[in-house]
Amino acid sequence: MKINRKTFGMKFPLGVERKIRDAAARWGTKAKPKYKTFTCDECGRRMHKAWHVWFNDSGKLIEVHFCKEDGRKIGVDRI
């Protein structure tokens, strides 16, 4: 399923949105990545690198992780 980016996300009150944007502006974008361990939501394999799939389900942000093999099986690598 392809995400329609025009409808992705939620509307927040202006003050809340400003705080979210301010928090993101403080991210150290020049920092080296820190790898965390993820679990594939399909097979349960634990890994440091995974496909991260986000989608909006009736206003709720859902994030799912797939290992390389399962991501290819379901077609995540072609999106």
Beta strands, then each sheet from edge to edge (+ up, - down):
strand 1: 38-39
strand 2: 46-47
strand 3: 51-57
strand 4: 60-66
sheet 1: 1+ 2-
sheet 2: 3+ 4-
end
